[in-house]
């Protein structure tokens, strides 16, 4: 039997509207901790929203107003998502990083740590005290210097040939 209500169409239209808003507003959005944390937990949210939210709604709705039941279902879902992220997802990410870097570290290279990764990211980020134009100028200068260094390296067959200056 087919569905009698239009809740699927409303949900799809709402999701599409949110997508368009995000797409159009992206250049003006700043990266915030809330968005970063939510995006890190999005897979757990995807997996658990139906498992937690709907049973909680079914249990609470007859006894409580729907608005309160929805709020409690959302809180229960995010609590379950956080527990899942901390106990399952984050440790599995650390294990995957460790396993992927283990082979390279055995070859003499130091495996990256969380502190090294943060230092590398912050070194690439422009300083708040330095204007963006100056930052971009220094990046272009560094890229140009890198090209010059690569251009001055000689191939083995070129090393014997006389150099022009």
Secondary structure, DSSP 8 states (H G I E B T S, - for coil): ----S-HHHHHHHHHHHHHHHHHHHGGG----HHHHHHHHTHHHHHHHIIIIIHHHHHHHTTTS-HHHHHHHHHHHHHHHHHHHIIIIIHHHHHHHHHHHHHHHHHTT-----HHHHHHHHHHHS--SSS-HHHHHHHHHHHHHHHHHHHHH---HHHHSS----
